[in-house]
Amino acid sequence: MTIAEEYSLWAKNLQVQDISEKSIKTLKFLFKDICGIIISAKNEDYIKSLVKTYKGSGNFISIGHKRDFDLFSSAIIAGTAAHGEDFDDTFEGNPMHVGATMIPTMLAAAQKFNLSGDQILKGLAIGSELICRLALVAPTAMHKQCFHPTAVCGTFGAAAGLASVLNLSDKQITSSLGIAGSFTSGIIEYLAEGTWTKRVHPGWSANSGMNAALMAQSGFVGPRTVFEGDHGFFKAFAISHIKRDFSHLTDKLGDRWEIENLAFKPYACGTMAQPFVDCAIQLREKVSDLTTIKSIKAKVGEGTVHRLWEPRSEKNKPSTPYSAKFSVPYCVAVTLIKGGAGLEEFNETNIMDKNILKLASLIDYEIDPNDEYPENYTGTLILETFDGKILEARQPCFRGGKKQPLTQKDFDNKFIKNLEYAQLDTEQKKKVEEFTNTIFDKPDFSKINLF
């Protein structure tokens, strides 16, 4: 039995009552968090461009917008919005964004196929679990091969999640995964100048995964050895010198749930930048006059340098607000000056602010051979003032992850702030919250038919 066959058989037979309580709690948080993030981006230029592209294609809601879209464009728009500000969940063990693909997939599919709350929950669990497990097979190998793991793995999750709730046979689910391997895509050249392509990756993965599932439902056949084959996914999308451990994909399925290790971001920036934002907040409390700062040194994991620190010209002076989200110098500087790294901190005004850019130019890095990345995301900043004073701040883990989870209050505040950022009125906010709180009990899309 191949890996895809084994996973598909498990997915076919899984019952909602088999999903762990902690996983269900995590998925409830995930659904609400992602919906809030999607709506927060409704007025952004990149979303407006997609709405213009697909408006009038169908009669489904893409959350935050009118009933103007078909199955696929509904998910493309929502997935792009979910990931567009890099405020969405991540996976500890190897950075992977799960909700930005899986939530839009199930939101679109629920409307098309009239899915029940249990079906939505099952599809989310199966697809999300597969994405998380794919992240563990060869950590960092996809990034080093110049692919975006969220993009290339998300397609499999969308395919498995949808196929599992459309009453496909285990052989058809296997084919959906095989087809997904040929549909998946997403390179990381966006890093060069902060362009928009990374944003669309999860939406495109949702679209591609749903197409794979529907083709398999109609009898189209895909390769059973899509993961481990001589010409399979990991041969194509993961750099060869990093060892693969395929046991992660099927070991203890149903007994060990990797989705329990999803982490939720407190800041609207890249995953590995988050601990350094926490460090900057600590230092801000210790330095009353930022003009006294001579230098700041960050201790980093080697695997983060090419995304968060180089090229230095772009990272010290980001060319776009989006590029700034993947610059530790900018994230630290804006936090020291503004007090945080939320949605408001990444805009055209701030990336041109002379004080922020001057401070960013004082921030450098050194590779720490003992850094735990990718198993653990940590941050250390060492600040020196002109009078020789040395201050150090350390964040020992990803705040929002398993070692330091966000509180219910943190979640609620983030959700409400995201809706406020989108300028929803009180009644709209109430209906969106009701929709997200009851999705696994009684889905009611009329509550989000607001715009």
N, C-alpha and C positions, 0 to 999 in steps of 0.2 A: 504493500500500500504506500503510495507517495504521500508527501507532506500535505499537498492540497486535498487529496482524498481523505486523509485522516481528519484534517480540520473540518472538511465539509460534512463528513459523517457526524462529527460532534455537533456542528452547527444545526444540522437537520433535526437532530434528536433533542436539542436543548429545550427545556421548558422554563418559563419565567421563574417558577419556584426554585429552580436550580441556581439562579444567580444569587451570589452572596449579598447579604444585607449591606455590607460596606460598599460593594460595587453599585448597588442601587442608589445608595445615598450619594455616591460620587457622581453618578449619571444625572441625578436630579440637580446637583450643583452645576454640572457641566451644561445641561440644557438651559438653565436660567442664565448662567453667565454668558454663554454664547449668544443667546437671543438679545440680551442687553447690549452686547458688543456690536452685533449686526445692526441694531437700530441706531446706535451711536454714530455709525458711519454713513447713514442714509443721505446726508447732504454733502458728502465728500465728492470731489471732482471725478475720481476714478469710478465711483459708483454711479454717478450721473451719466458717465460715458457708457457704462454697461446697460443702464436703463434705456438710454437712447438707442442702443444697439438692438435690444430684444423687446422693447415695448410693443404690445399688440400681438405677441406671438401666441397667446393663449388666455386662459381664464383662471389661472392659479395665482395665489398670493406669493410674492417673495417678501418675507416679513420686513416691514418698514415701508412697503409700497402697495400700490393698488393691485387688483386682480387683472394683471396685464400680461402674464407670462405663461409659457408652457412648462412642462415638467423639468426640462433640462435647464432652461434659462433661469427659472426660479432658483434652482440650486447654485448655478454659476454666480448669480448676483449675491445671494446670501453667503456663499462660501468666501467670496472675495471680500465682502464686508466683515465677515467674522475674523479674517486674518489680516485685513488691511492695515490696522494700526498696531499689529503685533502685541495685542492685549489679551490674546487667547491663551488657553491652557498649554502646558507642555508636559513632556514625559521625562521623569527622572531615570537616567540610565543611558539615554542617548536622545538629544533634543528632537521631539516629534510633536506636532500639533494635531490632536485627534478631533476635537470638537468642530473645527472649522470645515472639515469634510463631512463628518458623520451627522451633525445636527442638520445642515442644509439638505443632505440626502434624505433623511427621514421626514423633514418638514415637507419637502416636495412630494415624496412618495406617499405620505399619509393623506394628502389631498387627492392624488391621482387614484389611489387604490383603496381609499376609505379605511385606513388602518386603525385598529383599536389601540388603546393605550398600552396593552400588553405587547402587541406586535411592535409598536414603536420602541418600547423598552428592550425587547429581545433583539431587534435589529441593531440598535445602538450598542448593546452589550457585545454582540458577536463581531460586528465590524470594528469597534473600538479596541477590543481585545486583540484582534489580529494585527492592527496597526502597532500597538504597543509591543507585541511579541516580535514583529518584524524589526523593530528598533534594536532589539537585543542580539540579533544574530551576528552582526559585525559592526559594533559601535564605531562611529566616525567614518566608516569606509565609504558611505554614499557621499558625504560632504567632500571627502578627499578626491572622489571621482567627479566632482563638480556638479552633483545632483542635489536637489532639495529633498531630503527624506520625507518631509510632510507630503510633498507632491507625489513622489513615486510610490510611496507606501499607501497613501490615502485611497488611491484607486481600488486597491484590493479590499480595503475596509468597506468602502461603499458597495462594491460588488457583493461581498459576503453578507453584509447587513441586509441589503435589499433582497437578495436571493433567498435568504433564510426565512423571510416572512411572506414570500409569494408562493409558498408550497412547491418549490422546485425540489426535485429528487437530489440526493447527495451527489449523483453523477453530474447533474446539471449545475449544481453549486460549484463543483470542481471545474467544470468548463468555464463558468463565469470568472473564476480566478485565472484560468489559463488565458482567457480573452483579455482580462484586465492587464496582464503582463505586456501585451502588445499595444495597449491603449495608454499606458502610463507615461508621464513625461514631467519635465520641470528642471531646468538648469539654474545655476546660481550666479549667472553673469550680471544680474541686477545689482550685485555688490559694487560693480565698477562705478556706477553713477547714481545709485538710488532710484532706479526707474520702477515701474509699477508691476512688472511681471510676477514677482514673488507673491504679490497680493492675490493674484487670480489663481494661483496654483491649487488651493484646496477646492475652489469652486469648479475648476476644470476636472479635478480628480473625482468630485461627486458626479459630475456629468458623465465622465468616462466610465466610472464604476457602475452607474445605473444602466448605461448602454450595454455594458458587458453582461449584467444580470438579465436584461430583457432579451438579448440575443441568445443567451444560454437557455432561457425559458422557451424560446422558439425552436430549439434544437441545434443551434450552432455549437460546434465542438471546439474546445480549446485544449492545449497540452496539459496533461496531468502532472508533468514534472516542471511546472513553471518556476518553482522556487529553486530546486536543487539540481536541475538539469544542466548538461554540458553547455547549453546555449541559453540558460535560464536567467531569471531576474538578477540574482546575485552575481553572476558572471558579467552581466551587462552594466549593472548600476552601482557596484561596490568595488573599490580598488582592490587589487588581487592580493597584496601582501598582508592584509589584515585577515586573520583567521576567522572562519565562519563556524558558528555553533548552531546547527539547525535544530538541535534538541529544544531550543527555546520555543519553537513554533508549536509544539504539540505536547511538551512535558506537562503532566498534571493538569490537562485541560479540565476546567470545571472545578478543580480543587484549589488551584492557585490562580488568582485573578490579578493580572498586571494592571488593569484599569484602576485598581485601588491605589496605584502609585502615580496617578495623574496629579500634576501640580497646577495651581491657579495663580496667575500673575497679579501682583499688587501694582505693577508699573507698566506703562504702555511702551515698552521697548524690548529689544532682543533678550532672549532667555538668559544667556550667559552674562549680560550686562546687569541683570537685576541685583545680584549680591553687591555689586559695586555702588549701586544707587543707595542701598542700605548703609554701606560704609560712608558714603558722602553725607547722608543724613546724620550719622554719628559725628562726623568731623564738623559739620555745620554748627553743632551745639558747643563745640570746643573752640572755634575760631570766630571771634567777634568782628574782626576786620580782615576781609578776604584779600585786601591789597598787600597784606604782610606775607602772603604765601610765595615762597621761592620756587618750590617744585612739589610734585606729587608723583610717587612711584607706585604702580600697581603690580602685584605679583599674580601671574596668570598661568593657566595651562597652555601648553604649546598648541593644542588643537583648536584654540579659540582665536589665535592671532590673525589668521587670514580673513576672518569675518569681522572682527571687532576692533582691530588695531592697524591693519594695513589695507591700502596704501596710506601712509601717514598724512599726505596732503589732503585726502578726502576725509579722513577721520578727524583731523584737527579743525577742518573747515567744511562741514558737510554741504554738499551742493543742493540737497533737498531735505525737507523735514523728514521724509522717509529714510533717507540715508543716515540722518542723525540718530535714528533709533538703533542703529547697528554700529555706533561709535561710542566706545566707553569714555574717551575724553569728553565728548559732548555731553553724554548722560551724566557724568560726574559733575561737570562744570555747571550745567543748567540746574542740577539739584542743589549744589552749593549756593547758587545765587537765588533761585526761585523757591527752593524748599521741597521740590518733588519732581517726579517724572511722569505726570499724567498726560492725558490727551492734550491739554492746553499748552504744555511745554514744547511740543513739537510742531511749530508753525513757522511761516516764512519770516516773521518778525524776529523770533528768537534765534534762528540760525544765522541771522545777520547782525545780532547784537554784539557790539565790540567787546563788551566786558565778558560775555560768555566765551567768545572765541579766544580772547587773550588768556583766560583761565584754562581753557582746553589745551592751549599750546604749551602749558606748563606741565601737562600730564603725560607721563611716559610709562613704559612697562618693562618688566624683566620676567623671563620664563622661569617658573618655579618647578624644578624636576619632581618635587613631591606633591604637586597639585593633584587633586583627586579626579579631575575631569577625565572622562565623562560620567564616572560613577556618582560624583557629588559635585554640585555647583557652589563654589565658594568665592569669596572676595576678600582681598587685603589691600588697603591703601596706606602708604606711609607719606605723611605730609611734613615738609620742612619749611620753616619760616625764615625770613631774612636774618633774624637774630639768633638762628641756630637751634631753635626749639623743634623737637621731633614729636609728632603725634601719629599714632597708628590706630586704624580701625579695621576690624575683621568681622565678616559675616560668615559663619561656619557652614551654612547650608542655604538652599533656596527657600526663601521665606514664601510660604504658600504651598510648600511640598510636605512630604510625609514627616520630616523632622521638625518642622515649624509650620503647621497648617494655618491657613486663614481662619478666623473665627466667623461665626454666623453673622455677626455685626459687620465684619469686613466685607463679606459677600453682599449683604444687603446694601451697604453704602456704595459699593462699586456698581451694583445694578442700578440703583436710583440715579447716581451721578451720570451713568451712561445714557439713561433716558432723558435726563435734564440736558445733557450735552446736545442731544438731538432735538431739543426744544419741544418735547411732548407736553401737552397740558395735563392737568390733574386727572381728568377722566381717561385719557389715553394711557397714562401710566398705570392706572388702576386696572384697566382691561388687559394690558400686556402682562401685568403681574399675575392676574387671575389665570390667564392662558398658560403661563409657564408653570404655575403651581399645580395645575390640574392635568397636564399633558399625559401623564401615565395612567390617569383615572378615566377621564372623559374628554378627549380632544375636541376643542371647539374653536374652529378657525374663524368663526364670525367675530370673535373677540379681537382679532388682529386685522380685521378688515376696516382699518381706521383712516387710511390715507387717500 
